[in-house]
Amino acid sequence: MTDVSEWLKVESLDLEAQGVAHNSEGKVVFIEGALPGEEVQVAVGRKKNNWEQAALVAMRRESAQRVRPVCPHFGLHPGACGGCKMQHLHPAAQVAVKQRVLEDNLWHLGKVKAEALLRPIEGPATGYRYRARLSVRYVPKKGHVLVGFHERKSRYIADMQVCKVLPEKISAMLMPLRGLIGAMDARDRLPQIELAIGDTDGTQVIALVLRHLEPLSAGDVAKLRAFAAEHGVQWWLQPKGPETVHLLDADGPELAYTLPEFGVLMPFKPTDFTQVNHHINTVLVGRALRLLGVQPEERVIDWFCGLGNFTLPLATQAREVLGIEGSEALVARSRENARFNGLAERTRFEARNLFEIAPADLAVYGAADKWLVDPPREGSLAVCKALGELHQAGSDVLPKRIVYVSCSPATLARDAGLLVHEAGYRLAGAGVVNMFPHTSHVESIAVFERD
């Protein structure tokens, strides 16, 4: 670190939840732990031509939105857990920051502005993570095991004893998990435990997927069974890739979550993609369908449909829903879920690579009144480009309304630019979805209309 700087006024937060300021030379300074409105002194640790990276040293003006972190493992010091980045900022202010990030991306990357800002979707700020990937490391020199998230900007695992964003029962299980792994023969060959929680009518099913790099001994299997009985969980084993995941004891209850507004029950496997935050997902699905405004006679296409998270609720309202997804396995699961919920006659599913799709391919699926688009972080570039080319060619297959659910403001902004400037849509509304409180992750929802 260099000498302590002049006093700096923090202007905003970046996507990594760092304070952003400018020094007297006009150079941008990124400051770990600083919040907008604060006046701080920093120690610069890294210098480039146009920016500097710095650590907070002193503060003479504190933000009114600064709060005490809820977790004892949150911090800026070496060894602090890197699972959260914003626990020092009030949850309501976190949402405001994310809304600003969304607006900035839409304008600077897509050159579009929403006609209306949608009310943010918010929920509990603790105990919300129903999915997590916990790293495991046996430390032979110290004779103990670490189970948890990685340290800030490090490949090492944080020494976590509790976790406030995990459900309380899982948080209380971290130390017993350490003891279990430490007692196993394969303790140095168990790199990961993946958590997935199902929740139906208030009844939770907790699945723990153990990644193991060698076959487990009979003694290790017995220890897993004893742990499952004591803590009310089910173990799944993963000896190789995701396709090898299997239930240790086949008589366990099924994982599922509900969408009660639509009378839909969604069974899933612990390695299937489902949303981390079940509460927010329930609200999000309801909001998306209300914004889409589907009528009984309409046909809808659900792009990147996954397990049918939006497809099946849509099928309770529309004449027909086509769900399209890149994974054959997920398409098969979607069909199963449609049959399970009595919606097979109103749904159809197809598997295809949605990152490589031409206008002619798009036209094959025929006209749809409305679209739901829910892509991964890469966005929906190929689909949006193809839609723009169809518009330029005067095609009549373009939907009159699109609801786009995004997990990346940058790719949403890029695709919004294509839809508005190339495909003849207007951005009627956009707003944030706080799926991951205390993190810098920004999810959002946007509505596009054709006049």
C-alpha positions in Angstrom: 0.0 0.0 0.0 1.1 3.6 -0.7 0.7 6.5 1.7 -2.8 7.6 2.9 -4.6 9.7 0.3 -6.3 13.1 0.4 -9.9 13.1 1.6 -12.2 11.7 -1.2 -15.9 12.0 -1.7 -17.5 8.7 -2.6 -19.9 9.2 -5.5 -21.4 5.8 -6.3 -21.0 2.0 -6.1 -19.8 -0.2 -8.9 -20.9 -3.7 -9.8 -18.5 -5.1 -7.3 -20.0 -3.0 -4.5 -16.9 -0.8 -4.3 -17.2 2.9 -3.6 -16.3 5.0 -6.6 -14.5 8.4 -6.2 -12.2 10.7 -8.1 -9.0 12.1 -6.8 -7.6 15.6 -7.3 -6.0 14.4 -10.6 -9.4 13.3 -11.9 -8.5 9.6 -11.7 -11.2 7.1 -10.7 -10.5 5.4 -7.4 -12.3 2.2 -6.4 -12.6 1.8 -2.7 -13.4 -1.4 -0.8 -16.0 -0.9 1.9 -16.9 2.8 1.1 -20.4 3.9 0.5 -21.9 6.8 -1.6 -21.9 10.1 0.2 -19.0 9.2 2.5 -15.8 11.2 2.8 -12.8 8.9 3.3 -9.1 8.5 3.2 -7.7 5.5 1.4 -4.4 3.6 0.9 -3.9 2.9 -2.8 -2.8 -0.6 -3.5 -2.9 -0.8 -7.3 -2.4 2.0 -9.9 -3.3 2.1 -13.5 -3.3 4.9 -16.0 -7.0 5.7 -15.6 -7.9 4.2 -12.2 -6.6 3.1 -8.8 -7.7 0.4 -6.4 -7.7 1.4 -2.7 -8.6 0.3 0.8 -10.5 2.4 3.3 -8.3 3.8 6.0 -10.3 6.6 7.7 -13.7 8.2 7.5 -14.9 11.7 8.5 -18.4 11.5 7.1 -20.4 8.3 7.3 -23.4 7.4 5.1 -26.8 7.3 6.8 -27.3 4.0 5.0 -24.4 2.3 6.6 -25.5 -0.5 8.9 -23.9 -3.1 11.1 -23.4 -6.4 9.1 -25.7 -9.2 10.2 -23.0 -11.8 9.9 -19.8 -12.1 12.0 -17.9 -13.4 9.0 -18.6 -10.3 6.8 -15.7 -7.9 6.4 -12.9 -6.4 4.4 -10.0 -8.1 6.2 -8.1 -11.1 4.9 -10.0 -14.3 5.6 -13.4 -12.6 5.6 -16.2 -14.5 3.8 -16.7 -13.4 0.2 -20.3 -14.7 -0.1 -21.7 -11.3 0.6 -20.5 -7.8 -0.5 -23.1 -5.4 0.8 -24.0 -6.3 4.3 -22.7 -2.9 5.5 -25.4 -1.2 3.3 -29.1 -1.0 4.4 -31.1 -3.5 2.3 -33.4 -0.8 0.9 -30.4 1.1 -0.2 -29.0 -2.0 -1.9 -32.1 -2.2 -4.0 -31.8 1.5 -4.9 -28.2 0.9 -6.0 -29.2 -2.0 -8.1 -32.0 0.0 -9.8 -29.4 2.7 -10.7 -27.1 0.0 -12.1 -29.9 -1.3 -14.3 -30.8 2.2 -15.5 -27.2 3.1 -16.2 -26.6 -0.2 -18.2 -29.8 0.3 -20.2 -28.7 3.8 -21.2 -25.0 3.5 -21.7 -25.0 0.0 -23.3 -28.4 -0.1 -25.0 -29.2 3.6 -25.5 -32.7 3.0 -24.2 -34.7 4.3 -21.3 -37.7 2.7 -19.7 -40.9 4.6 -19.9 -41.7 3.5 -16.4 -39.7 2.1 -13.5 -41.3 -1.0 -12.1 -41.6 -1.4 -8.4 -38.7 -3.5 -7.1 -39.4 -7.1 -6.1 -38.0 -7.5 -2.6 -38.1 -10.1 0.1 -36.3 -11.4 3.3 -32.6 -10.3 3.5 -31.5 -13.3 5.6 -32.1 -17.0 5.4 -33.1 -16.8 1.7 -30.6 -19.1 0.0 -32.3 -22.3 -0.8 -29.4 -23.3 -3.1 -25.7 -23.0 -2.4 -22.4 -24.6 -3.4 -20.3 -25.1 -0.4 -16.6 -25.8 -0.9 -14.9 -28.3 1.4 -11.2 -28.5 2.4 -9.4 -30.7 4.8 -6.4 -29.0 6.4 -4.1 -31.8 7.6 -1.6 -29.4 9.3 -4.3 -28.0 11.5 -6.3 -31.2 11.7 -9.6 -29.6 10.8 -12.1 -29.2 8.0 -13.5 -26.0 6.4 -17.0 -26.0 4.8 -18.3 -22.8 3.3 -17.8 -20.0 0.7 -14.5 -18.7 -0.5 -12.7 -15.8 1.2 -13.0 -12.4 -0.5 -10.9 -12.4 -3.7 -9.2 -15.7 -2.7 -9.3 -19.3 -3.6 -9.2 -20.2 0.1 -12.3 -21.2 2.0 -13.5 -18.9 4.7 -13.5 -20.2 8.3 -17.3 -19.9 8.6 -19.2 -21.1 11.7 -22.5 -19.6 10.8 -24.1 -18.1 7.6 -26.9 -15.6 7.9 -28.0 -15.9 4.2 -28.5 -19.6 4.5 -31.6 -20.9 6.3 -31.1 -21.2 10.0 -31.1 -25.0 10.0 -28.4 -25.1 7.4 -26.3 -22.4 9.2 -26.5 -24.5 12.3 -25.3 -27.5 10.3 -22.0 -26.0 9.2 -20.0 -27.1 12.2 -21.5 -30.6 12.3 -20.7 -31.0 8.6 -17.1 -30.2 9.5 -17.1 -32.9 12.1 -18.6 -35.4 9.7 -16.1 -34.7 6.9 -13.2 -34.8 9.4 -14.3 -38.3 10.6 -14.5 -39.8 7.1 -11.9 -41.9 5.4 -12.2 -39.9 2.2 -12.0 -36.5 4.0 -9.2 -35.2 1.6 -11.1 -36.3 -1.5 -14.4 -34.5 -0.9 -14.2 -31.1 -2.6 -17.8 -29.9 -2.5 -21.3 -30.1 -1.0 -24.2 -28.7 -3.0 -27.3 -27.6 -1.1 -30.8 -27.7 -2.6 -34.0 -27.2 -0.5 -37.5 -28.1 -1.6 -40.5 -26.3 0.0 -44.1 -27.5 -0.3 -46.8 -26.2 1.9 -44.2 -25.2 4.6 -42.6 -28.7 4.6 -38.9 -28.5 3.7 -36.8 -31.3 2.1 -33.1 -30.7 2.4 -30.8 -32.4 -0.1 -27.0 -32.4 0.2 -25.0 -33.5 -2.9 -21.6 -34.8 -1.9 -18.9 -34.6 -4.6 -16.4 -37.4 -4.0 -13.3 -38.2 -6.1 -13.1 -41.9 -5.1 -15.6 -44.6 -4.1 -16.8 -44.2 -0.5 -16.0 -46.9 2.0 -18.8 -48.7 3.8 -17.8 -46.9 7.0 -18.1 -43.5 5.2 -21.6 -44.4 3.9 -22.7 -45.4 7.4 -21.5 -42.0 8.7 -23.5 -40.2 6.0 -26.6 -42.2 6.9 -26.2 -41.5 10.6 -25.8 -37.7 9.8 -28.9 -37.8 7.6 -31.0 -39.4 10.3 -29.8 -37.0 13.0 -30.2 -33.8 11.0 -33.2 -34.6 8.8 -31.5 -34.4 5.4 -31.0 -36.6 2.4 -27.6 -37.3 0.8 -27.1 -37.5 -2.9 -23.7 -38.7 -4.2 -21.8 -37.3 -7.2 -18.8 -39.5 -8.2 -18.2 -37.8 -11.5 -20.1 -35.3 -13.6 -23.7 -34.0 -12.9 -25.2 -36.9 -14.8 -23.9 -39.3 -12.1 -25.8 -37.7 -9.2 -27.9 -40.2 -7.4 -29.8 -40.5 -4.1 -27.9 -42.5 -1.5 -31.1 -44.1 -0.2 -33.9 -44.3 -2.8 -36.8 -44.0 -0.4 -36.3 -40.2 0.3 -39.1 -37.7 -0.2 -39.1 -35.8 -3.5 -37.7 -32.3 -3.9 -40.3 -29.8 -5.1 -41.4 -26.2 -4.8 -44.8 -24.6 -5.3 -46.3 -21.7 -7.2 -49.5 -21.5 -5.2 -51.0 -18.6 -7.2 -51.3 -21.0 -10.2 -51.8 -24.3 -8.4 -48.5 -25.6 -9.8 -46.1 -28.0 -8.0 -42.6 -28.2 -9.5 -40.6 -31.4 -8.7 -36.8 -31.1 -9.4 -33.5 -32.8 -8.9 -30.9 -31.2 -6.6 -28.6 -30.4 -9.6 -31.4 -29.0 -11.8 -31.4 -25.2 -12.2 -33.9 -23.6 -9.8 -33.9 -20.1 -8.4 -31.9 -19.6 -5.2 -34.6 -17.5 -3.5 -38.0 -19.4 -3.5 -39.9 -16.4 -2.0 -38.7 -14.0 -4.7 -39.3 -16.6 -7.4 -42.9 -16.9 -6.4 -43.4 -13.2 -6.5 -41.4 -12.9 -9.8 -43.5 -15.5 -11.6 -46.7 -13.7 -10.6 -45.4 -10.3 -11.6 -44.2 -11.6 -15.0 -47.5 -13.1 -15.9 -49.4 -10.0 -14.8 -47.2 -7.9 -17.0 -47.6 -10.3 -19.9 -51.4 -10.1 -19.5 -52.1 -13.4 -21.3 -55.6 -14.0 -22.5 -57.3 -17.5 -22.8 -57.2 -17.5 -26.6 -53.5 -16.5 -26.9 -50.4 -18.5 -27.9 -47.2 -17.9 -25.9 -43.6 -18.9 -26.4 -41.3 -19.3 -23.3 -37.7 -19.0 -24.4 -35.1 -20.7 -22.2 -37.9 -22.4 -20.3 -35.8 -24.6 -18.1 -38.0 -26.8 -15.9 -41.1 -24.9 -16.9 -40.9 -22.3 -14.1 -42.9 -19.8 -16.2 -44.2 -22.3 -18.9 -46.6 -24.2 -16.5 -48.1 -21.1 -14.9 -48.6 -19.6 -18.4 -50.4 -22.8 -19.4 -53.0 -22.2 -16.8 -53.9 -19.0 -18.6 -53.1 -19.4 -22.3 -54.5 -21.5 -25.1 -51.1 -23.0 -25.8 -47.5 -22.5 -24.6 -44.4 -23.6 -26.4 -41.3 -23.9 -24.1 -37.9 -23.9 -25.8 -34.7 -24.9 -24.0 -31.1 -25.8 -24.9 -30.9 -28.8 -22.6 -32.5 -32.1 -23.7 -32.5 -33.2 -20.0 -34.4 -30.1 -18.9 -36.9 -30.4 -21.7 -37.6 -34.0 -20.6 -38.1 -32.7 -17.0 -40.4 -30.0 -18.3 -42.6 -32.5 -20.1 -42.7 -34.6 -16.9 -43.7 -31.6 -14.8 -46.4 -30.6 -17.4 -47.9 -34.1 -17.2 -47.7 -34.1 -13.4 -49.7 -30.9 -13.2 -52.2 -31.9 -15.8 -51.0 -29.3 -18.3 -49.6 -31.5 -21.0 -52.4 -30.7 -23.5 -51.6 -27.0 -23.3 -47.9 -27.2 -23.5 -45.3 -28.3 -26.0 -41.5 -28.4 -25.5 -38.6 -28.4 -27.8 -34.8 -28.6 -27.3 -32.5 -26.4 -29.5 -29.4 -24.3 -29.2 -30.8 -20.8 -28.6 -27.4 -19.1 -29.0 -27.3 -20.1 -32.7 -30.7 -19.3 -34.2 -31.5 -17.6 -37.6 -34.6 -15.7 -38.6 -35.8 -18.6 -40.6 -35.5 -20.9 -37.5 -37.5 -18.4 -35.5 -40.2 -18.2 -38.1 -40.7 -22.0 -38.0 -42.1 -21.7 -34.5 -44.9 -19.5 -36.0 -46.7 -16.5 -34.7 -47.2 -16.0 -30.9 -49.1 -13.3 -29.3 -46.6 -12.9 -26.4 -43.1 -14.1 -25.4 -41.5 -14.8 -22.1 -37.7 -14.7 -22.3 -35.6 -15.9 -19.3 -32.0 -16.4 -20.5 -28.8 -17.2 -18.6 -26.2 -14.5 -18.0 -25.2 -14.6 -21.7 -28.5 -13.1 -22.6 -30.6 -13.7 -25.7 -28.5 -12.1 -28.4 -29.3 -14.6 -31.3 -33.0 -14.6 -30.6 -33.2 -10.7 -30.4 -31.1 -10.3 -33.6 -33.3 -12.7 -35.5 -36.3 -10.9 -34.3 -34.9 -7.6 -35.6 -34.2 -9.1 -39.0 -37.7 -10.5 -39.2 -39.0 -7.0 -38.4 -36.9 -5.5 -41.1 -38.3 -8.0 -43.6 -41.9 -7.2 -42.6 -42.6 -10.6 -41.0 -45.9 -11.0 -39.1 -44.7 -13.5 -36.5 -43.4 -10.9 -34.1 -45.2 -10.9 -30.7 -47.0 -7.8 -29.5 -45.5 -8.0 -26.0 -42.3 -9.5 -24.5 -41.5 -9.9 -20.8 -37.7 -10.4 -20.4 -36.4 -11.7 -17.1 -32.7 -11.1 -16.8 -29.8 -12.1 -14.5 -27.3 -9.6 -16.1 -28.1 -5.9 -16.6 -25.3 -5.7 -19.3 -26.8 -8.4 -21.5 -30.3 -7.2 -20.9 -29.2 -3.7 -22.0 -27.6 -5.1 -25.1 -30.7 -7.1 -26.1 -33.0 -4.1 -25.2 -31.1 -2.0 -27.7 -31.7 -4.6 -30.4 -35.4 -4.9 -29.6 -35.9 -1.1 -29.5 -33.7 0.0 -32.3 -33.9 -3.0 -34.7 -37.2 -4.8 -33.9 -39.6 -2.0 -33.5 -40.4 -2.3 -29.8 -40.5 0.2 -27.0 -39.3 -0.4 -23.5 -42.5 0.1 -21.5 -41.1 -0.7 -18.1 -38.1 -2.1 -16.2 -37.3 -2.8 -12.6 -35.0 -4.8 -10.3 -35.6 -8.1 -8.7 -33.5 -8.5 -5.5 -33.0 -12.2 -5.8 -29.6 -12.1 -4.0 -29.7 -9.6 -1.0 -26.2 -8.4 0.3 -24.6 -9.3 -3.0 -23.8 -7.2 -6.1 -25.8 -9.6 -8.3 -28.6 -7.6 -10.2 -31.6 -9.4 -11.6 -34.3 -7.5 -13.3 -37.5 -7.7 -15.4 -38.4 -5.6 -18.4 -41.5 -5.2 -20.6 -41.3 -4.5 -24.4 -44.4 -3.4 -26.4 -45.0 -3.1 -30.2 -47.2 -0.2 -31.2 
